[in-house]
Amino acid sequence: MKAVVQRVTRASVTVGGEQISAIGRGICVLLGISVEDSQKELEHMVRKILNLRVFEDESGKHWSKSVMDKQYEVLCVSQFTLQCVLKGNKPDFHLAMPTEQAESFYNSFLEQLRKSYRPELIRDGKFGAYMQVHIQNDGPVTIELESPAPGAANSDPKQGKRSADNISPASPGPQV
């Protein structure tokens, strides 16, 4: 499972000229479901999305608060094109879960998000529809997430480890 998470000041989905969903401050999640995804990957992705620290705290410290901490909104859009493999210049989507299975899986994902957070703050697009997604990215902040491959050991680095960033402990880190 792959997700592109964008911190937004607002986002909306329009289908056939009619706005069907909209949020204010929060995150917009574009979600690509793989043929190999299971309940384990679904739960991992829900946990990561809801706990991703992309907001500042009350004192202005960056990367301190999650969407749940701030009680912000979440807009989810199913996007099979995230499972694209290029064959030359032509997109191939054989890694994307087939539509019939993917719709049920996506609905389970939304249900798990709503159970794990506040259901009234979770919005979504229209599965399988041709949508216009309007995103006002805040920052800009865009984070790519990918669930571990089925059967793979957890690849998440330990919390607080900064060596991969090549930043000394005294450094405040990247600023937006």
C-alpha positions as CSV (number, residue, x, y, z in Angstrom):
1,M,0.0,0.0,0.0
2,K,1.3,3.4,-0.9
3,A,0.1,6.8,0.3
4,V,1.0,10.4,-0.6
5,V,0.0,12.6,2.4
6,Q,-0.2,16.3,2.0
7,R,-0.6,18.8,4.8
8,V,-3.3,21.2,3.6
9,T,-5.1,24.4,4.5
10,R,-8.1,23.0,2.5
11,A,-8.9,20.3,0.0
12,S,-11.9,19.1,-1.9
13,V,-13.2,16.6,-4.4
14,T,-15.4,17.4,-7.3
15,V,-17.2,14.8,-9.5
16,G,-19.2,15.9,-12.6
17,G,-19.0,19.6,-11.6
18,E,-20.4,18.9,-8.1
19,Q,-18.3,19.2,-5.0
20,I,-18.9,16.0,-3.0
21,S,-16.4,16.4,-0.2
22,A,-14.3,19.1,1.4
23,I,-12.1,19.7,4.4
24,G,-10.3,22.7,6.0
25,R,-7.0,22.4,7.8
26,G,-5.6,18.8,7.9
27,I,-4.2,16.2,5.6
28,C,-5.2,14.9,2.2
29,V,-4.3,11.3,1.6
30,L,-4.0,9.8,-1.9
31,L,-4.0,6.0,-1.4
32,G,-2.9,3.3,-3.8
33,I,-3.8,-0.3,-2.9
34,S,-1.6,-3.2,-4.1
35,V,-2.7,-6.7,-5.1
36,E,-0.6,-8.0,-2.1
37,D,-2.2,-5.8,0.5
38,S,-3.9,-7.4,3.5
39,Q,-5.5,-6.3,6.8
40,K,-1.9,-6.0,8.3
41,E,-0.9,-3.4,5.7
42,L,-4.2,-1.6,6.1
43,E,-3.7,-1.3,9.9
44,H,-0.1,-0.2,9.5
45,M,-1.1,2.6,7.0
46,V,-4.0,3.9,9.2
47,R,-1.6,4.1,12.2
48,K,1.1,5.9,10.2
49,I,-1.3,8.4,8.6
50,L,-3.1,9.3,11.8
51,N,0.2,9.6,13.8
52,L,2.3,11.3,11.2
53,R,3.7,14.5,12.9
54,V,3.5,17.2,10.2
55,F,2.1,20.0,12.3
56,E,3.7,22.4,14.7
57,D,2.9,22.5,18.4
58,E,1.5,25.5,20.3
59,S,5.0,26.9,20.8
60,G,5.7,26.8,17.1
61,K,8.0,23.7,17.2
62,H,7.8,22.0,13.8
63,W,7.1,18.3,13.2
64,S,5.5,17.9,16.7
65,K,1.8,17.2,16.3
66,S,-0.3,14.8,14.3
67,V,-3.7,15.3,12.7
68,M,-5.2,13.6,15.7
69,D,-3.3,15.8,18.2
70,K,-4.6,18.9,16.4
71,Q,-8.1,17.5,15.8
72,Y,-7.8,18.4,12.1
73,E,-9.7,16.8,9.2
74,V,-8.6,14.0,6.8
75,L,-9.6,13.8,3.1
76,C,-8.9,10.4,1.5
77,V,-8.9,9.7,-2.2
78,S,-8.4,6.3,-3.7
79,Q,-5.7,6.5,-6.4
80,F,-4.7,3.3,-8.1
81,T,-2.1,5.2,-10.2
82,L,0.2,5.2,-7.2
83,Q,0.7,1.5,-8.0
84,C,2.1,2.4,-11.5
85,V,5.1,0.6,-13.0
86,L,6.5,2.2,-16.1
87,K,7.1,0.0,-19.2
88,G,9.2,2.4,-21.2
89,N,6.9,5.5,-21.1
90,K,3.7,3.7,-20.7
91,P,2.1,3.3,-17.3
92,D,1.2,-0.3,-16.3
93,F,-1.1,-0.9,-13.3
94,H,-0.8,-4.7,-12.9
95,L,0.3,-4.2,-9.2
96,A,-2.9,-2.3,-8.3
97,M,-5.6,-4.3,-6.7
98,P,-8.5,-5.1,-9.1
99,T,-11.4,-2.7,-8.8
100,E,-13.9,-5.2,-7.3
101,Q,-11.5,-6.1,-4.5
102,A,-10.1,-2.6,-4.1
103,E,-13.4,-0.9,-3.5
104,S,-14.2,-3.2,-0.5
105,F,-10.6,-2.9,0.8
106,Y,-10.7,0.9,0.4
107,N,-14.0,1.0,2.4
108,S,-12.4,-1.1,5.1
109,F,-9.5,1.4,5.2
110,L,-12.0,4.3,5.6
111,E,-13.9,2.3,8.3
112,Q,-10.6,1.7,10.2
113,L,-9.7,5.4,10.0
114,R,-13.1,6.4,11.4
115,K,-12.8,3.8,14.2
116,S,-9.3,5.0,15.1
117,Y,-10.1,8.7,15.0
118,R,-13.2,10.9,14.8
119,P,-15.6,9.7,12.1
120,E,-17.0,13.2,11.5
121,L,-13.5,14.4,10.6
122,I,-12.9,11.8,7.9
123,R,-14.0,12.6,4.3
124,D,-13.4,10.8,1.0
125,G,-13.8,11.0,-2.7
126,K,-16.0,8.7,-4.8
127,F,-14.3,5.4,-5.5
128,G,-13.8,4.7,-9.2
129,A,-15.1,8.1,-10.3
130,Y,-13.3,10.6,-12.5
131,M,-12.5,13.2,-9.8
132,Q,-11.0,16.6,-9.6
133,V,-9.0,16.9,-6.4
134,H,-8.3,20.4,-5.3
135,I,-5.5,20.6,-2.8
136,Q,-4.1,23.7,-1.2
137,N,-0.8,22.2,0.1
138,D,0.5,23.9,3.3
139,G,4.2,24.4,3.3
140,P,4.4,22.7,0.9
141,V,4.5,19.5,2.9
142,T,4.2,16.2,1.1
143,I,5.2,12.8,2.6
144,E,5.3,9.4,0.8
145,L,4.3,6.4,2.9
146,E,4.6,2.8,1.9
147,S,3.6,-0.2,4.0
148,P,6.2,-2.9,4.6
149,A,6.2,-5.7,2.0
150,P,4.2,-8.6,3.3
151,G,6.4,-10.9,5.4
152,A,9.2,-8.2,5.6
153,A,10.5,-7.1,9.0
154,N,9.4,-3.7,10.1
155,S,11.7,-1.3,8.2
156,D,10.8,1.8,10.3
157,P,13.9,3.4,11.9
158,K,13.8,3.8,15.6
159,Q,11.9,6.9,16.8
160,G,14.2,9.8,17.3
161,K,17.1,8.4,15.2
162,R,18.4,11.2,13.0
163,S,21.5,9.7,11.4
164,A,19.8,9.2,8.1
165,D,19.1,12.9,8.0
166,N,22.8,13.8,8.4
167,I,21.8,16.3,11.0
168,S,23.8,16.7,14.2
169,P,21.7,16.4,17.4
170,A,22.2,20.1,18.1
171,S,20.7,21.1,14.7
172,P,17.0,22.0,14.6
173,G,16.5,20.0,11.5
174,P,14.9,21.0,8.2
175,Q,12.7,24.0,8.4
176,V,9.6,24.7,6.2
